Amino acid sequence: MYNPVIKKRHFSSDGIKGEVNENITPELCVALGKAIGFYITQYNKARRVIIGHDTRDSSSMIISGLASGLTAFGVDVVHADELANSGIVLATIQLGFSFGISVSLFSGNKKMNGIKIFNSEGEAIDRDTENTLDRLISEPHMLNGATKEVEKMGSIKTVNYEDNYYNLIINRFKDKIKIRPKIAVDFRNGALYRVGAKILSEFSSELVVLNDKPNGTNLIDIFDPHNLAKLCEATIGNQCDVGISFSAEGSSMVLIDQEGNILSGDEIVALICLLDPEIERVVLSYKISKTVKNFLKSKGIVVMETDKNIQNNFKIIRQVGAQISGKTVARIIFDDYLPCSDAIYSFLKICMHFPDVQTSIKKHLLKDLPKFCRAILKIYIPREKREVFCNSSIINDFISIVFKKLEVNEDIRVNLLEDEDAIKIVSESRDKRRAYDIAYNASTFIKKQLQIIEDS
C-alpha cells in the first residue's frame, strides 16, 4: 500500500547515512558528537560512549569528529575498533555505556557510510531522541557556551571487545548444535572477518573462506552478483553443505544451499520459522513478501505486521509475545537475545535445528513455499513536489483500487524514499512479467498525476 514519508533533516530510517564528505562531513560528525554530549549532560547519563565500525577507511574521519564533539562535553569515548553491530550492542549493555555508536552501513559502497546510535539498553534510539539530536545539530546556537561549564574533558581509549562477543555466542550454542556442516563463507571484507571465522570454526567440520583481508577500500556489497557467483562456485566446487555471506556490519546474510540455490532474506525468515518448533508468533516488516506471510500463516504461525514507522521491534515482540521479528535481507531479532539483528546468531540458530547436512533447503525444507517474484521501479520527483505527492488522494485511492484487484499472493507498495528524491514502487507476483506489469501500470498512472500536479 501507499506509505508517505516526510524527510527528516539528518536522520533517516536507520540512523544517519550518506556519501562521505557530501552528506556526512567532518562538521556534521563534530556537531553530532556535541549534540550527543550535550544530551548526556542534560539527562545526567553516564559520560561514557562506545564507538565501533566496519572496515571502511572513511570510518576514521567520522569517529574523529564524533569523539571530538563528545570529549568536549566531558564524555569518555571507548573506541572498539572493527566490531559488528551486535558486538557494539553487547558491550553497551554489559558495560554501562550511555550510548553505543556503530559507524557502518549495510551497503558495501565504499563511498557511503552510516552512523547508527543505540541507547543504554542496546536499542536503536527512538524518534524523540533523534529529533532532539537533529535539532541540536541544525541549531548549534543552542549549545553556545555549554562546553564552558565542562570541568574535565573526556578521554579516548581503544579497547577490543571481540572476545566478549565470541564468548557470548560460544556459550549460547555450545553442545546445542549436533551437525557440523562444511561451510563456504564470504566475509566481504567486513567487520566479521576475524571473530566470524573464529566462531564458525567452532561449529563446522571445515571452513572455505573468501574475502577476509580488508584494506579499507575493498568492502564488497552483499548483493554484488559477481561475488555471489563466486560464493556459489566455492560452495558447489568444494562440496560444502552451505554457503553464507555477511553484510558489512554483520546484521544480515545471504544463504546458498548445497545445490547453489540463493535464498532471499524473506526465505531465510521462513526457514527459521519452520525449523524452530518454539516459534509460534512472529512480527514481520511490511516489506517482507506477502507470499511468505501467507505461507507461514498456513503453517499455523501467527503473523503480525509492522509499518515503516516502527523502530523498536525488540520491545514489540516482547509486548505481543512473539519469538522473532523479521525484516528484509534476513535482519532478524530474537526475543531471547540482543535487541539487534545478528547474522552469526541467526545462522547458528538454523544449524541448531537443522535435521542433517544432506537435507536440501530448497528441495525439502522450503518445497511448499510458492514461487514469488518482485519488480522494483523508481520515479524521480522534485523535492518541492514531495509534500504535494504525499497529500494526493487521487494517487492513494488508485493504489488502494489496484491493491484490491490483486490475487492472494500479489502485492504492491508505493513509498516516498527518505534518502533520494524518488518514489519507489515494489510489486510482487508469482510471475516476473506479471509483477513488472503491476509496477509499470502504477508508475505510468503516478507519472501522469505528477505531471498534472506540476502543470496546475
Protein Blocks (a to p, Z undefined) as FASTA:
>chain_A
ZZdddddfklcfeojaddehilmcfklmmmmmmmmmmmmmmnopacbddddddfbfklmm
mmmmmmmmmmmnopacddebjadfklmmmmmmmnopabdcddddfblcfkbccdddddfk
opacdfklmmmmmmmmmmmmlmgoklmmpmbdcddddddfklmmmmmmmmmmgokambdc
dddddeklpaklmmmmmmmmmmcfbdcdehiacghjacccfklmklmmmmmmmmmmnopa
bdcdddfkopaccdddfkopacdfklmmmmmmmmmmmlmbdcddfkbcfklmmmmmmnop
acddddfklmblmlmmmmnopabdcdehhiacdfklcfbdcfklmmmmmmmmpmblklcf
klmmmmmpccdddddddddddfklmmmmmmmmklmmmmmmmmmmpcfkbccdddddfkbc
cdddddddfbfklmmmmmmmmmmmmmmmmmmmmmZZ
